[in-house]
Amino acid sequence: MSQRLHLVFGGELTDPQGTEFRDADRIHVVGIFPNYQAAHAAWKAEAQRTVDSAHTRYFIAHLHRLHDEETPAGASDDPKVKG
């Protein structure tokens, strides 16, 4: 069985309807979680903690969708390729 890691992160957005962070250096990384249930609980806690800030939003990134050993690396993924 493969591991399904999830990243929870968030911060202040330039527009509450968008996904662009006001200051990428201040993104709050909550953590990496071993399953969706744990990630959702962490996301919910941060969302509730910041409920009074309309511009603050948290996200769950499905890291397991980014990691696929079966797909060959592209040029930008190969550390030997400069560019």
Secondary structure as GFF3:
##gff-version 3
##sequence-region A 1 83
A	DSSP	beta_strand	6	12	.	.	.	ID=ss1
A	DSSP	three_ten_helix	24	26	.	.	.	ID=ss2
A	DSSP	beta_strand	28	33	.	.	.	ID=ss3
A	DSSP	alpha_helix	36	49	.	.	.	ID=ss4
A	DSSP	beta_strand	56	62	.	.	.	ID=ss5
A	DSSP	three_ten_helix	63	65	.	.	.	ID=ss6
A	DSSP	three_ten_helix	75	77	.	.	.	ID=ss7
###
